[in-house]
Amino acid sequence: MTHPLFSISGLSPSAQYVEIGTDILAIEQREQAGTGSMLLIAFMGRRQIARLCGSALITEEGEAIEGDALDDVEMLGVVTHIIRPAAFDDYPVM
């Protein structure tokens, strides 16, 4: 039986949870990600979030990773949820 928290929130019981700064990311392992997907990647020695746009990745800082630089990117998973503390969120929803 699935815990009610997973049914209510939409979180997957098989998701992995990764802390980055004050955020906790729910990550699912998938073979492929579609255009517009938010990914957790490892690039240049650090974990970061990037969005898949065509054949490029756009980081949160707005930088594009494309071409030969993509060979240095390791996809760690697809971000399905971002959990933020309400105290650090400019627009909390309750």
Accessible surface in RSA format (square Angstrom, percent):
REM  Atomic radii and reference values for relative SASA: ProtOr
REM  Chains: A
REM  Algorithm: Lee & Richards
REM  Probe-radius: 1.40
REM  Slices: 20
REM RES _ NUM      All-atoms   Total-Side   Main-Chain    Non-polar    All polar
REM                ABS   REL    ABS   REL    ABS   REL    ABS   REL    ABS   REL
RES MET A   1   232.93 120.6 141.16  93.4  91.78 218.5 119.96 102.0 112.97 149.7
RES THR A   2    70.48  50.1  53.77  54.5  16.71  39.8  25.80  34.7  44.68  67.5
RES HIS A   3   110.31  60.3 100.96  70.2   9.35  23.9  76.32  78.7  33.98  39.5
RES PRO A   4    73.98  53.9  70.01  63.8   3.97  14.4  73.98  61.1   0.00   0.0
RES LEU A   5    97.95  54.5  95.16  68.1   2.79   7.0  97.28  68.3   0.67   1.8
RES PHE A   6    51.49  25.8  46.38  28.7   5.11  13.3  46.75  28.3   4.74  13.6
RES SER A   7    86.12  72.8  50.24  67.1  35.87  82.6  41.15  87.6  44.97  63.0
RES ILE A   8   149.64  85.2 117.22  87.3  32.42  78.1 124.13  89.4  25.51  69.2
RES SER A   9    46.03  38.9  20.51  27.4  25.52  58.8  29.65  63.1  16.38  23.0
RES GLY A  10    51.96  64.1   0.00   N/A  51.96  64.1  32.05  87.9  19.91  44.6
RES LEU A  11    22.80  12.7  18.63  13.3   4.17  10.5  18.63  13.1   4.17  11.2
RES SER A  12    23.83  20.1  19.54  26.1   4.30   9.9  13.64  29.0  10.19  14.3
RES PRO A  13    88.61  64.6  62.52  57.0  26.09  94.8  62.86  51.9  25.74 160.0
RES SER A  14    96.88  81.9  66.03  88.1  30.84  71.1  55.94 119.1  40.94  57.4
RES ALA A  15    11.52  10.6   0.07   0.1  11.45  26.0   0.07   0.1  11.45  30.3
RES GLN A  16    99.63  55.7  94.75  69.2   4.88  11.6  33.93  72.2  65.71  49.8
RES TYR A  17   100.14  46.8  67.79  38.6  32.35  84.2  65.73  49.4  34.41  42.4
RES VAL A  18    25.02  16.5  21.43  19.4   3.59   8.6  25.02  21.7   0.00   0.0
RES GLU A  19   118.14  67.8 102.73  77.7  15.41  36.7  27.86  53.9  90.28  73.7
RES ILE A  20    47.50  27.0  41.22  30.7   6.28  15.1  44.78  32.2   2.72   7.4
RES GLY A  21    63.65  78.5   0.00   N/A  63.65  78.5  42.35 116.2  21.30  47.7
RES THR A  22    73.70  52.4  57.31  58.1  16.39  39.1  48.68  65.4  25.03  37.8
RES ASP A  23    23.58  16.5  23.58  23.5   0.00   0.0   1.63   3.8  21.95  21.9
RES ILE A  24    70.24  40.0  70.24  52.3   0.00   0.0  70.24  50.6   0.00   0.0
RES LEU A  25     0.03   0.0   0.03   0.0   0.00   0.0   0.03   0.0   0.00   0.0
RES ALA A  26     0.06   0.1   0.06   0.1   0.00   0.0   0.06   0.1   0.00   0.0
RES ILE A  27     1.99   1.1   1.68   1.2   0.32   0.8   1.68   1.2   0.32   0.9
RES GLU A  28    38.50  22.1  36.59  27.7   1.91   4.5   8.38  16.2  30.12  24.6
RES GLN A  29   113.65  63.6  84.95  62.1  28.70  68.3  52.24 111.2  61.42  46.6
RES ARG A  30   114.66  48.1  95.84  48.9  18.82  44.8  38.85  53.1  75.81  45.9
RES GLU A  31   175.05 100.5 143.94 108.9  31.11  74.1  63.78 123.4 111.27  90.8
RES GLN A  32   154.73  86.5 137.76 100.7  16.97  40.4  44.89  95.5 109.85  83.3
RES ALA A  33    26.46  24.3   2.17   3.3  24.29  55.3   6.40   9.0  20.06  53.1
RES GLY A  34    45.91  56.6   0.00   N/A  45.91  56.6  36.93 101.3   8.98  20.1
RES THR A  35   110.80  78.8  77.74  78.8  33.06  78.8  52.06  69.9  58.74  88.8
RES GLY A  36    31.76  39.2   0.00   N/A  31.76  39.2  24.42  67.0   7.34  16.4
RES SER A  37    25.70  21.7  15.41  20.6  10.29  23.7  10.33  22.0  15.37  21.5
RES MET A  38    48.50  25.1  44.82  29.7   3.68   8.8  42.09  35.8   6.41   8.5
RES LEU A  39     6.36   3.5   6.36   4.6   0.00   0.0   6.36   4.5   0.00   0.0
RES LEU A  40     2.46   1.4   2.46   1.8   0.00   0.0   2.46   1.7   0.00   0.0
RES ILE A  41     0.40   0.2   0.40   0.3   0.00   0.0   0.40   0.3   0.00   0.0
RES ALA A  42    26.53  24.4  24.33  37.5   2.21   5.0  24.84  35.0   1.69   4.5
RES PHE A  43    26.89  13.5  25.28  15.7   1.61   4.2  26.56  16.1   0.33   0.9
RES MET A  44   161.26  83.5 118.27  78.3  42.98 102.3 112.24  95.4  49.02  64.9
RES GLY A  45    86.74 107.0   0.00   N/A  86.74 107.0  43.83 120.3  42.92  96.1
RES ARG A  46   128.97  54.2 121.84  62.1   7.13  17.0  57.74  78.9  71.23  43.2
RES ARG A  47   116.49  48.9 103.39  52.7  13.10  31.2  30.10  41.1  86.39  52.4
RES GLN A  48    16.24   9.1  13.40   9.8   2.84   6.8   7.93  16.9   8.31   6.3
RES ILE A  49     9.76   5.6   8.98   6.7   0.77   1.9   8.98   6.5   0.77   2.1
RES ALA A  50     1.20   1.1   0.00   0.0   1.20   2.7   1.20   1.7   0.00   0.0
RES ARG A  51   101.17  42.5 100.24  51.1   0.93   2.2  35.30  48.2  65.87  39.9
RES LEU A  52    33.95  18.9  33.95  24.3   0.00   0.0  33.95  23.8   0.00   0.0
RES CYS A  53    56.71  42.9  47.31  52.8   9.40  22.1  23.45  59.4  33.26  35.9
RES GLY A  54    53.00  65.4   0.00   N/A  53.00  65.4  38.18 104.8  14.81  33.2
RES SER A  55    96.25  81.3  79.62 106.3  16.63  38.3  53.81 114.6  42.44  59.5
RES ALA A  56    12.13  11.2  11.94  18.4   0.19   0.4  12.13  17.1   0.00   0.0
RES LEU A  57     9.75   5.4   9.75   7.0   0.00   0.0   9.75   6.8   0.00   0.0
RES ILE A  58    58.79  33.5  55.93  41.7   2.86   6.9  55.93  40.3   2.86   7.8
RES THR A  59    10.85   7.7   5.34   5.4   5.51  13.1   5.29   7.1   5.56   8.4
RES GLU A  60   119.79  68.8  79.13  59.9  40.66  96.8  37.44  72.4  82.35  67.2
RES GLU A  61   106.59  61.2  69.99  52.9  36.60  87.2  55.37 107.1  51.22  41.8
RES GLY A  62    53.80  66.3   0.00   N/A  53.80  66.3  27.23  74.7  26.57  59.5
RES GLU A  63   118.33  67.9 112.59  85.2   5.74  13.7  39.43  76.3  78.90  64.4
RES ALA A  64    55.09  50.7  26.32  40.6  28.77  65.4  26.32  37.1  28.77  76.2
RES ILE A  65     8.16   4.6   6.42   4.8   1.73   4.2   8.16   5.9   0.00   0.0
RES GLU A  66   101.90  58.5  92.62  70.1   9.29  22.1  26.82  51.9  75.08  61.3
RES GLY A  67    55.31  68.2   0.00   N/A  55.31  68.2  43.66 119.8  11.65  26.1
RES ASP A  68   128.33  89.9 116.62 116.1  11.71  27.7  36.46  85.8  91.87  91.6
RES ALA A  69    39.28  36.1  30.80  47.5   8.48  19.3  36.01  50.7   3.27   8.7
RES LEU A  70    55.77  31.1  45.58  32.6  10.19  25.6  45.77  32.1  10.00  26.9
RES ASP A  71   123.17  86.3  88.60  88.2  34.57  81.7  31.87  75.0  91.31  91.1
RES ASP A  72   103.87  72.8  81.72  81.3  22.15  52.4  22.56  53.1  81.31  81.1
RES VAL A  73    29.75  19.6   7.97   7.2  21.78  52.5   8.62   7.5  21.13  57.3
RES GLU A  74   104.00  59.7  99.66  75.4   4.34  10.3  38.02  73.5  65.97  53.9
RES MET A  75    74.88  38.8  48.33  32.0  26.54  63.2  33.74  28.7  41.14  54.5
RES LEU A  76    46.66  26.0  38.66  27.7   8.00  20.1  41.89  29.4   4.77  12.8
RES GLY A  77     0.76   0.9   0.00   N/A   0.76   0.9   0.74   2.0   0.02   0.0
RES VAL A  78     6.01   4.0   6.01   5.4   0.00   0.0   6.01   5.2   0.00   0.0
RES VAL A  79    14.60   9.6   2.15   1.9  12.45  30.0   2.15   1.9  12.45  33.8
RES THR A  80    44.14  31.4  13.72  13.9  30.42  72.5  20.01  26.9  24.13  36.5
RES HIS A  81    59.83  32.7  52.84  36.7   6.99  17.9  46.74  48.2  13.09  15.2
RES ILE A  82    55.92  31.8  25.92  19.3  30.01  72.3  25.92  18.7  30.01  81.4
RES ILE A  83    74.14  42.2  70.31  52.4   3.83   9.2  73.35  52.8   0.78   2.1
RES ARG A  84   113.85  47.8  90.43  46.1  23.42  55.8  17.85  24.4  96.00  58.2
RES PRO A  85    54.07  39.4  41.60  37.9  12.47  45.3  53.47  44.1   0.61   3.8
RES ALA A  86    51.93  47.7  35.39  54.6  16.54  37.6  38.04  53.6  13.88  36.8
RES ALA A  87    97.47  89.6  52.70  81.3  44.77 101.8  65.64  92.4  31.82  84.3
RES PHE A  88   135.62  67.9 107.22  66.4  28.40  73.9 113.26  68.7  22.36  64.0
RES ASP A  89    49.75  34.8  37.40  37.2  12.35  29.2   2.62   6.2  47.13  47.0
RES ASP A  90   125.44  87.9  96.67  96.2  28.77  68.0  22.72  53.5 102.73 102.4
RES TYR A  91   185.50  86.6 174.82  99.5  10.68  27.8 131.85  99.1  53.65  66.1
RES PRO A  92    66.27  48.3  42.81  39.0  23.45  85.3  44.43  36.7  21.84 135.7
RES VAL A  93   144.20  94.9 112.84 102.2  31.37  75.6 115.80 100.6  28.41  77.0
RES MET A  94   194.99 101.0 116.06  76.8  78.93 187.9 115.40  98.1  79.58 105.4
END  Absolute sums over single chains surface
CHAIN  1 A     6539.0       4774.9       1764.1       3606.4       2932.7
END  Absolute sums over all chains
TOTAL          6539.0       4774.9       1764.1       3606.4       2932.7
